[in-house]
Amino acid sequence: MEIFTSYYISPRGPIELVCSKNGVKEVTFVKEAGEESPEPPQCLQDLKSQLQEYFNEKRTAFDLPLDLDGTDFQKRVWAELVKIPFGKTISYDEMAKRLGDPKVIRAAASANGKNPIGIIIPCHRVIGKNGSLVGYAGGLPNKRYLLDLENRVANGVLELF
């Protein structure tokens, strides 16, 4: 399978974008941009465009084909993540309940952490039971930024300078 890589420079730094001919495979915050694939497929162009709209507070949902690699359980968790409304959060406890078994909380948290398509599959919308920010592969400052951006757009929250 041929894989294509590009980078989007977000307000929080570079994000590595990986697509196959079938769809998006990875969206990951990285320390620096690397080499891009020549002649990127339409998928990468669409992904960059939709991320630009998201960070410019003009997009609240993504419409992209995904090419996920993971276990059946991971894919179930990721499917639940997509159902979390823009600007809202749920706890890991709630995630486990949505999966039908409160005892799978650790497995659900692990699957959440292995989500390869950050932002698009919004794992940043899952927080601790007490409302604390916990775990995010892209780093907690980026998680806070994404949640603040979505809250501002969804709820019209004004920032005071």
C-alpha positions as CSV (number, residue, x, y, z in Angstrom):
1,M,0.0,0.0,0.0
2,E,1.4,3.4,-1.0
3,I,1.5,6.0,1.8
4,F,1.7,9.8,1.3
5,T,2.9,12.3,3.9
6,S,2.4,16.0,4.2
7,Y,2.4,18.6,7.0
8,Y,0.0,21.2,8.1
9,I,1.4,24.1,10.1
10,S,-1.2,24.7,12.8
11,P,-1.3,27.5,15.4
12,R,0.2,24.8,17.8
13,G,3.0,23.7,15.5
14,P,3.4,21.1,12.7
15,I,0.9,18.3,12.3
16,E,2.0,15.3,10.2
17,L,-0.7,14.1,7.8
18,V,-0.6,10.6,6.4
19,C,-3.0,9.2,3.7
20,S,-3.3,6.2,1.6
21,K,-5.3,6.0,-1.7
22,N,-8.2,4.9,0.5
23,G,-8.2,7.8,3.0
24,V,-6.6,9.4,6.1
25,K,-4.4,7.2,8.1
26,E,-2.7,9.6,10.6
27,V,-3.0,13.1,11.9
28,T,-0.3,13.7,14.6
29,F,1.2,16.7,16.3
30,V,5.0,16.6,15.7
31,K,8.0,18.7,16.8
32,E,9.0,19.6,13.2
33,A,7.9,19.1,9.7
34,G,9.7,16.5,7.6
35,E,9.9,15.6,3.9
36,E,6.6,15.7,2.0
37,S,5.5,13.1,-0.6
38,P,5.6,14.4,-4.1
39,E,2.3,14.7,-5.9
40,P,0.0,14.2,-2.8
41,P,-3.4,12.6,-3.4
42,Q,-6.6,14.6,-3.2
43,C,-7.1,13.2,0.3
44,L,-4.1,15.1,1.7
45,Q,-5.2,18.3,0.0
46,D,-8.8,17.9,1.4
47,L,-7.4,17.1,4.8
48,K,-5.2,20.3,4.8
49,S,-8.1,22.4,3.6
50,Q,-10.5,21.1,6.3
51,L,-7.8,21.5,9.1
52,Q,-7.3,25.1,7.9
53,E,-11.1,25.7,8.2
54,Y,-11.1,24.0,11.6
55,F,-8.3,26.2,13.0
56,N,-9.9,29.3,11.5
57,E,-13.1,28.4,13.4
58,K,-15.1,27.8,10.2
59,R,-15.5,24.0,10.5
60,T,-17.1,21.9,13.2
61,A,-17.1,18.5,11.5
62,F,-14.8,16.7,9.1
63,D,-15.9,15.0,5.9
64,L,-13.0,12.8,4.9
65,P,-12.5,9.1,4.1
66,L,-10.6,7.3,6.8
67,D,-8.3,4.3,6.4
68,L,-8.0,2.9,9.9
69,D,-5.7,0.2,11.2
70,G,-6.6,-1.2,14.6
71,T,-8.3,-4.0,16.4
72,D,-12.1,-4.3,16.3
73,F,-12.3,-2.9,19.9
74,Q,-10.1,0.1,19.0
75,K,-12.3,0.8,16.0
76,R,-15.4,0.6,18.2
77,V,-13.9,3.1,20.6
78,W,-12.9,5.4,17.7
79,A,-16.4,5.2,16.3
80,E,-17.7,6.4,19.6
81,L,-15.3,9.3,19.7
82,V,-16.7,10.6,16.4
83,K,-20.1,10.8,18.1
84,I,-19.0,13.3,20.8
85,P,-20.5,16.6,19.7
86,F,-18.2,19.5,18.7
87,G,-17.5,21.7,21.8
88,K,-18.5,18.9,24.2
89,T,-16.6,16.5,26.4
90,I,-17.2,13.2,28.0
91,S,-15.3,11.2,30.7
92,Y,-13.5,7.9,30.2
93,D,-16.2,6.5,32.5
94,E,-18.9,7.7,30.1
95,M,-17.0,6.3,27.2
96,A,-16.9,2.8,28.8
97,K,-20.7,3.0,29.5
98,R,-21.3,4.0,25.8
99,L,-19.4,0.9,24.8
100,G,-21.8,-1.2,26.9
101,D,-19.5,-2.2,29.8
102,P,-18.3,0.1,32.6
103,K,-15.5,-2.4,33.3
104,V,-13.7,-1.6,30.0
105,I,-12.7,1.8,31.1
106,R,-8.9,1.0,31.0
107,A,-9.2,-0.7,27.6
108,A,-11.2,2.2,26.3
109,A,-8.6,4.7,27.6
110,S,-5.9,2.7,26.0
111,A,-7.7,2.6,22.6
112,N,-8.3,6.3,22.9
113,G,-4.6,6.8,23.4
114,K,-3.8,4.8,20.3
115,N,-6.1,6.8,18.0
116,P,-3.9,7.6,15.0
117,I,-6.2,10.3,13.6
118,G,-6.2,13.0,16.2
119,I,-8.5,16.0,15.8
120,I,-10.5,14.3,13.0
121,I,-11.4,11.4,15.4
122,P,-11.7,13.7,18.5
123,C,-10.0,11.9,21.3
124,H,-9.2,15.3,22.8
125,R,-12.8,15.5,23.9
126,V,-12.4,12.7,26.5
127,I,-11.5,14.0,29.9
128,G,-11.1,12.7,33.5
129,K,-14.2,11.9,35.6
130,N,-13.5,15.0,37.7
131,G,-13.2,17.2,34.7
132,S,-9.4,17.2,34.6
133,L,-7.4,17.1,31.4
134,V,-5.7,13.7,31.3
135,G,-3.8,11.9,28.6
136,Y,-3.4,13.2,25.1
137,A,-0.8,11.9,22.7
138,G,-0.4,15.4,21.2
139,G,0.4,16.9,24.7
140,L,-1.9,18.4,27.2
141,P,-1.3,22.0,26.1
142,N,-2.6,21.0,22.6
143,K,-5.6,19.3,24.1
144,R,-6.4,22.4,26.1
145,Y,-6.0,24.5,23.0
146,L,-8.4,22.3,20.9
147,L,-11.0,22.2,23.7
148,D,-10.8,26.0,24.1
149,L,-11.1,26.5,20.3
150,E,-14.2,24.2,20.1
151,N,-15.8,25.7,23.2
152,R,-15.3,29.2,21.8
153,V,-16.9,28.3,18.5
154,A,-19.7,26.1,19.9
155,N,-20.7,28.4,22.7
156,G,-19.7,31.8,21.6
157,V,-17.3,32.3,24.5
158,L,-15.4,35.5,24.2
159,E,-11.7,35.7,25.1
160,L,-10.7,38.8,27.1
161,F,-7.4,40.4,26.3
